[in-house]
Amino acid sequence: MSRYPMLKKQKSGFMKQGTRWTIIAVTVLLLLFIGIGILTGAKTTYRVYSSTIQEWTTKLEGSAFLYLFEMENRSFKDAHPEGNRIPGLGALSFQLLTSLTPNDPRSLLGREIPGLSSYNSQIIIAGEGTDYSTLPVESEPPMVVDDRGEVGEVEEEKEDKGQTGEKPLGEEDVYIFHTHNTESFYPHLPDKSTSYDGKVNITLVGERLSESLEERGIGSIVDKTDIASILQEKGMKHYQSYDAMRPIVEEAISQNDNLKYFFDLHRDALSREHTTKTINGKDYARFAFVIGAEHPQYEQNLKFASELHQRLEEEYPGISRGVITKKGSGVDGVYNQDLHPNAIVIEFGGVYNHLDELYRSADIMAEVFSDYYFQDEKVTTEE
């Protein structure tokens, strides 16, 4: 017999083996490039960026994490909601890949139906009456904001409490600013054609808060930059207000080494029933704390806001609407809070509140914050 058929078979076998190794090599290279792309494309930094992992994990239901904790500590088994079962691998994969939660229609509808943008908010601490239907609402101001408002009679007189702290005035530790500086209040406007005003607006509340803080021995700076005018001059949109405010806050930080707390004051657009609380026969504007969750250190800002909420609730139950975080499309998600761990947004009342009520609340905020401030100063000194 001829040897050639055997040689042909061996040659064919070598070709098949070579093709197989070529496919394996190409596959390995593709996987390598994909892996490098994931690691470098997520964030260009020295480690796997925490916000990337956070983005992945926030697509999962909170209860799913209980099973992870249970692997390390069996006591977490008792924390499962009644009737709740461990989510299957298929359900977990579906949530990670699609950002949709099977038993939560908001995960789909919140991206498709106007008005459900509150899906981008998460209630961390729910105050009295706070749910997803009563979250802070922001309205768009007119292109030009006039000076139409009148303060009128403001009956709430400031009580002379004197300086309650031990720190001498002259050092400004608190920076009060207003990213939406023209947010106003209907009781002080001639009509309801707009809820914005160039003169009678949220900056008056900032001034009152500053005065109350100084009476308690805490120095502050009130920034009254007209952000609305800056937006108009530069052709910027309302949603870019925080971009316009950022260099102003950065300059304040660079020029004042003592600044430790940053309050961005706003007013809500909800109805009066949600933004007002009656305490001992007097009406007060309620607070809401908003934290942007789209920067790596936002948990520090969240901790500060949560502490103030708890202290307010201890002294004046119902005065705080709670603490929420915001992230995702349609919101800023940072609110310049990445500039300092003690930077927060505080919603002071709403569009239907009177300055009387707002000033009372400013005094309450100063009172509660001063207790926190001097306690924190004492702890820092002892350390």
Secondary structure as UniProt FT lines:
FT   HELIX           4..42
FT   HELIX           50..57
FT   TURN            58..59
FT   TURN            62..63
FT   HELIX           64..72
FT   HELIX           74..79
FT   TURN            82..83
FT   HELIX           89..98
FT   TURN            102..103
FT   HELIX           106..112
FT   TURN            114..115
FT   HELIX           117..120
FT   STRAND          121..126
FT   TURN            128..129
FT   TURN            132..133
FT   TURN            169..170
FT   STRAND          172..177
FT   TURN            179..182
FT   HELIX           186..188
FT   HELIX           202..215
FT   TURN            216..217
FT   STRAND          219..222
FT   HELIX           227..234
FT   HELIX           238..240
FT   HELIX           241..255
FT   TURN            257..258
FT   STRAND          261..268
FT   HELIX           272..275
FT   STRAND          276..279
FT   TURN            280..281
FT   STRAND          282..285
FT   STRAND          287..292
FT   TURN            296..297
FT   HELIX           298..315
FT   TURN            317..318
FT   STRAND          320..326
FT   TURN            329..330
FT   TURN            335..336
FT   HELIX           337..339
FT   TURN            341..342
FT   STRAND          343..350
FT   TURN            351..352
FT   HELIX           355..382
//
